[in-house]
């Protein structure tokens, strides 16, 4: 068992980043957003004018990631809000499905947990990145609820119908769960938390209680 990792996996739109960030703040842990790493690869590729599909190994070998003062630096630069752009998000979807990229980022993600408790969220944290995580959570919500949240948060084009947003989410779920490399699935020993009827605060409290119980049982 890894004594320093809380792994939160789940489908797109389940609120993993918001929950992981709030949970880390509540417990005094460090939050590591794996999605930002894939976006950072895409951002660096665009910046250097190289291909993102496929990403060449020579390019991966040339970039350097660092975590400093809570920020992700790429070759010494802070991408900042550029990682949150729609272009970067779209590029990251091409990047994340590539075996070479996932292999490149595996040690980067594992090194982030050295000598400190972290909350790391993604789609294969408990199954691939940290199969020995101290706590594994599979955070989910119904496709309809995830569509509703996206619309409330203004993450869809104006005038979009919730039925269409739900169909897009279901298509993304199918893509993520059936991809050849690190498909989305709950780890066998993960605790599933369905947040469909919960607020963010209630979801965080639910997971925090699970973490405290697991740590007490393991004596860590």
C-alpha positions as CSV (number, residue, x, y, z in Angstrom):
1,X,0.0,0.0,0.0
2,X,1.2,3.5,-0.8
3,X,0.7,5.5,2.3
4,X,0.6,8.9,0.6
5,X,-1.9,8.8,-2.2
6,X,-5.7,9.4,-2.5
7,X,-6.6,8.4,-6.0
8,X,-9.8,9.8,-7.5
9,X,-10.9,8.4,-10.9
10,X,-14.1,8.8,-12.8
11,X,-15.7,9.9,-16.0
12,X,-15.5,13.3,-17.6
13,X,-17.7,15.9,-15.9
14,X,-18.0,14.1,-12.6
15,X,-16.3,17.0,-10.8
16,X,-13.1,15.3,-10.0
17,X,-10.9,18.4,-10.2
18,X,-13.2,20.5,-7.9
19,X,-13.6,17.7,-5.5
20,X,-9.9,16.8,-5.4
21,X,-8.9,20.4,-4.9
22,X,-11.4,20.9,-2.0
23,X,-10.5,17.6,-0.5
24,X,-6.8,18.4,-0.5
25,X,-7.4,21.7,1.1
26,X,-9.6,20.1,3.8
27,X,-7.0,17.4,4.6
28,X,-3.9,19.5,4.1
29,X,-2.7,17.4,1.2
30,X,-1.3,18.5,-2.2
31,X,-3.6,18.3,-5.2
32,X,-2.1,17.0,-8.4
33,X,-4.3,17.4,-11.5
34,X,-3.2,14.9,-14.0
35,X,-5.3,16.4,-16.7
36,X,-3.1,19.5,-16.6
37,X,-0.1,17.3,-17.5
38,X,-1.7,16.1,-20.7
39,X,-2.7,19.7,-21.5
40,X,0.8,20.8,-20.8
41,X,2.2,18.3,-23.3
42,X,-0.3,19.6,-25.9
43,X,0.5,23.3,-25.0
44,X,4.3,22.6,-25.3
45,X,3.8,20.9,-28.6
46,X,1.8,23.8,-30.0
47,X,4.4,26.3,-28.7
48,X,7.2,24.4,-30.4
49,X,5.2,23.8,-33.6
50,X,5.4,20.1,-33.5
51,X,2.8,17.4,-34.1
52,X,0.2,16.4,-31.4
53,X,-1.1,13.4,-33.3
54,X,1.1,11.6,-33.1
55,X,3.4,13.1,-30.5
56,X,6.9,12.2,-31.4
57,X,9.2,10.5,-28.7
58,X,12.0,13.0,-29.5
59,X,9.7,15.8,-28.5
60,X,8.7,14.1,-25.3
61,X,12.4,13.5,-24.4
62,X,13.1,17.2,-24.9
63,X,10.5,18.6,-22.4
64,X,10.9,18.9,-18.6
65,X,8.1,19.1,-16.0
66,X,8.6,20.5,-12.5
67,X,6.2,21.1,-9.6
68,X,7.3,24.3,-7.8
69,X,5.3,26.2,-5.2
70,X,2.1,24.5,-6.3
71,X,2.6,25.3,-10.0
72,X,3.4,23.1,-12.9
73,X,6.3,24.4,-14.9
74,X,7.1,23.3,-18.4
75,X,10.7,23.8,-19.4
76,X,10.8,26.4,-16.7
77,X,7.7,28.3,-17.9
78,X,4.3,28.5,-16.2
79,X,1.6,28.0,-18.9
80,X,-1.0,29.5,-16.5
81,X,-4.5,30.0,-17.9
82,X,-3.4,28.8,-21.3
83,X,-4.0,25.2,-20.1
84,X,-7.6,26.0,-19.6
85,X,-8.3,27.1,-23.1
86,X,-10.7,25.2,-25.3
87,X,-7.9,24.6,-27.9
88,X,-5.7,23.1,-25.2
89,X,-8.5,20.9,-24.0
90,X,-9.2,19.7,-27.5
91,X,-5.5,19.0,-28.2
92,X,-5.2,17.1,-24.9
93,X,-7.8,14.6,-26.0
94,X,-5.5,13.6,-28.9
95,X,-2.5,13.5,-26.6
96,X,-4.0,11.5,-23.8
97,X,-4.9,8.5,-25.9
98,X,-1.3,7.9,-27.0
99,X,0.7,5.2,-25.3
100,X,4.0,7.1,-25.6
101,X,2.6,10.1,-23.9
102,X,1.1,8.1,-21.0
103,X,4.4,6.2,-20.6
104,X,6.3,9.5,-20.5
105,X,4.0,11.0,-17.8
106,X,3.9,7.9,-15.6
107,X,7.1,8.6,-13.7
108,X,6.2,12.3,-13.6
109,X,3.0,11.5,-11.8
110,X,4.5,9.0,-9.5
111,X,7.3,11.4,-8.5
112,X,4.7,13.9,-7.4
113,X,3.8,11.7,-4.4
114,X,7.3,11.5,-2.9
115,X,7.4,12.2,0.8
116,X,4.0,13.9,0.9
117,X,0.3,13.1,0.9
118,X,-1.4,13.9,-2.4
119,X,-4.9,13.8,-3.9
120,X,-4.5,12.9,-7.6
121,X,-7.5,12.7,-9.9
122,X,-7.8,11.3,-13.4
123,X,-9.1,8.2,-15.2
124,X,-6.5,5.6,-14.4
125,X,-4.9,6.7,-11.2
126,X,-6.0,3.8,-9.0
127,X,-5.6,1.2,-11.8
128,X,-2.3,2.2,-13.5
129,X,-0.5,5.2,-11.9
130,X,-0.9,4.2,-8.2
131,X,-2.4,0.7,-8.0
132,X,-1.2,0.6,-4.4
133,X,-2.8,3.9,-3.5
134,X,-3.9,4.2,0.2
135,X,-7.4,5.3,-0.8
136,X,-9.1,4.7,-4.1
137,X,-12.3,6.6,-5.0
138,X,-14.4,6.2,-8.2
139,X,-16.3,9.4,-8.5
140,X,-19.3,9.4,-10.8
141,X,-22.6,11.0,-11.5
142,X,-25.4,10.3,-14.0
143,X,-24.8,11.6,-17.6
144,X,-27.9,13.8,-17.2
145,X,-26.5,15.3,-14.0
146,X,-23.1,15.9,-15.6
147,X,-24.8,17.6,-18.5
148,X,-26.8,19.8,-16.2
149,X,-23.7,20.9,-14.3
150,X,-21.9,21.7,-17.5
151,X,-24.8,23.9,-18.6
152,X,-24.9,25.7,-15.3
153,X,-21.2,26.3,-15.4
154,X,-21.4,27.8,-18.9
155,X,-19.2,25.1,-20.5
156,X,-21.4,24.6,-23.5
157,X,-22.3,26.8,-26.5
158,X,-25.2,29.2,-25.9
159,X,-28.6,27.6,-26.8
160,X,-27.3,24.0,-26.5
161,X,-30.0,21.5,-25.5
162,X,-29.3,19.4,-22.4
163,X,-30.2,16.2,-24.4
164,X,-27.4,17.0,-26.9
165,X,-24.9,17.7,-24.1
166,X,-25.9,14.4,-22.4
167,X,-25.3,12.5,-25.7
168,X,-21.8,14.1,-26.0
169,X,-21.0,13.0,-22.4
170,X,-22.2,9.5,-23.1
171,X,-20.1,9.3,-26.2
172,X,-17.0,10.5,-24.2
173,X,-17.7,7.9,-21.6
174,X,-17.8,5.2,-24.3
175,X,-14.6,6.5,-25.8
176,X,-12.7,6.6,-22.5
177,X,-13.9,3.2,-21.3
178,X,-13.1,1.4,-24.5
179,X,-9.8,2.9,-25.5
180,X,-6.9,0.5,-25.9
181,X,-4.5,2.4,-23.6
182,X,-5.5,2.8,-19.9
183,X,-9.3,2.7,-20.3
184,X,-11.5,4.3,-17.7
185,X,-12.7,1.8,-15.1
186,X,-13.1,1.6,-11.4
187,X,-10.3,-0.2,-9.6
188,X,-11.4,-3.5,-8.0
189,X,-10.8,-2.1,-4.5
190,X,-12.1,1.5,-5.2
191,X,-15.1,3.0,-3.3
192,X,-17.7,4.3,-5.7
193,X,-19.2,7.7,-4.8
194,X,-22.2,8.8,-6.9
195,X,-22.5,12.6,-6.5
196,X,-25.7,12.9,-8.5
197,X,-27.7,14.0,-5.6
198,X,-24.9,15.7,-3.6
199,X,-23.5,19.2,-3.4
200,X,-19.8,19.7,-3.8
201,X,-19.5,20.1,-0.1
202,X,-21.4,17.0,0.6
203,X,-19.3,15.0,-1.9
204,X,-16.1,16.2,-0.3
205,X,-17.3,15.4,3.2
206,X,-18.3,11.9,2.0
207,X,-14.9,11.2,0.6
208,X,-13.0,12.8,3.5
209,X,-14.8,10.4,5.8
210,X,-13.7,7.5,3.7
211,X,-10.1,8.7,3.7
212,X,-10.0,9.2,7.4
213,X,-11.5,5.7,8.0
214,X,-9.0,4.1,5.6
215,X,-6.0,5.9,7.2
216,X,-7.2,4.9,10.6
217,X,-7.6,1.2,9.6
218,X,-4.1,1.2,8.1
219,X,-2.5,3.2,10.9
220,X,-1.1,5.9,8.6
